[in-house]
Amino acid sequence: VRDPAVRELMTKVKVEVPPELSAEVVRGKVPQIAAPIFMEMRLRDGRSIKRRIDYYRGDPNRPLTDDDVAEKFRDCAATVLKPDRIETVLDIMINIERLDDTARLVALTVP
C-alpha cells in the first residue's frame, strides 16, 4: 500500500456489497469469508470485464504456492530487513525442520 502506483489504483476502486449478499451474511447463512466476489473492471475504451471469484488466494480451496508464500514474505520483510538477511531467514524457515536451535533465526529477524 505504500507503492505510489498502488495508491493511485486504490482511488479508482469502488467496493459495493449487493444487498442480498449482505443480508445473507448478516443472518449467518453465508460465512463472510466464503462469500463469492463479483468483480467488474470498466476500461477507458468503454468495455467492461466481469469475473466471479469464489475463493481468495490463500483459501484452502485456492492455496498459495511455495513461491507465493516466499514472495509475500520477501515483500513484508523488506520493510524491516536488508535483502541478504531476508534470503537467509527465508532459507532457514524453508528448512526449519532441520533447525536445532531457534536463537540464530530469532537474531536474524531483529532489524
Stockholm file with secondary structure:
# STOCKHOLM 1.0

chainA/1-111         VRDPAVRELMTKVKVEVPPELSAEVVRGKVPQIAAPIFMEMRLRDGRSIKRRIDYYRGDPNRPLTDDDVAEKFRDCAATVLKPDRIETVLDIMINIERLDDTARLVALTVP
#=GR chainA/1-111 SS CCSHHHHHHHTTCCCCCCHHHHHHHHTTSSCGGGSCEEEEEECTTSCEEEEEESSCTTSTTSCCCHHHHHHHHHHHHTTTSCHHHHHHHHHHHHTGGGCSCSHHHHHHTCC
#=GC SS_cons         CCSHHHHHHHTTCCCCCCHHHHHHHHTTSSCGGGSCEEEEEECTTSCEEEEEESSCTTSTTSCCCHHHHHHHHHHHHTTTSCHHHHHHHHHHHHTGGGCSCSHHHHHHTCC
//
